[in-house]
Amino acid sequence: MADEEEKKADGEKKGGSKKLLIIGLFLGLLLGGGGGFGAFMMLSGGDKHEAAPPEEKPVVEEAKEKLSFAKLEGVTLPIIYKNRVLGNVMIDFSLEVEGDDHKMIVIHNLPEIRDAMLRHYSDIPIGKDGSPQSIDYLQLKDTLKEISNKIVHGPMVKRVMIVQARQF
């Protein structure tokens, strides 16, 4: 008999603690959700009765061709100083052109552009004047733009971006 009474008392404690746990979780969700909603409303801008700003007419722009990018990857250039090769740098370029037609022309000429870059920088150092191992990226980008536009016979390349450079 005493064993049965102890089992009933233990069963009531377990059941009671489960109820408290469920009620606690429910209250936590309710308060957390309410607090989150209140914070969202505070941050969203407040009153909805504010006067709407006058609508501006959208500015009609000329139809511009979309910008496209031709990738020139894995160009390995020597780092030269006083007729000595100090190392190499492998650079990935992205050439910005307008429209798909210009992109196809530039892509078609990529081997020739790569060849011209390698011939140009086989004699000329790519390093800065005071620090030969520090690469002059601005000069490098301008030179590639000039070489590219010269090869494709027109100003098709608008901008050159250096995507990645690895020096070894």
Secondary structure, 3 states (H helix, E strand, C coil): CHHHHHHHHHHHHHHHHHHHHHHHHHHHHHHHHHHHHHHHHHHCCCCCCCCCCCCCCCCCCCCCCCEEEEEEEEEEEEEEECCEEEEEEEEEEEEEEEHHHHHHHHHHCHHHHHHHHHHHCCCCCCECCCCCCCECHHHHHHHHHHHHHHHCCCCCEEEEEEEEEEEC
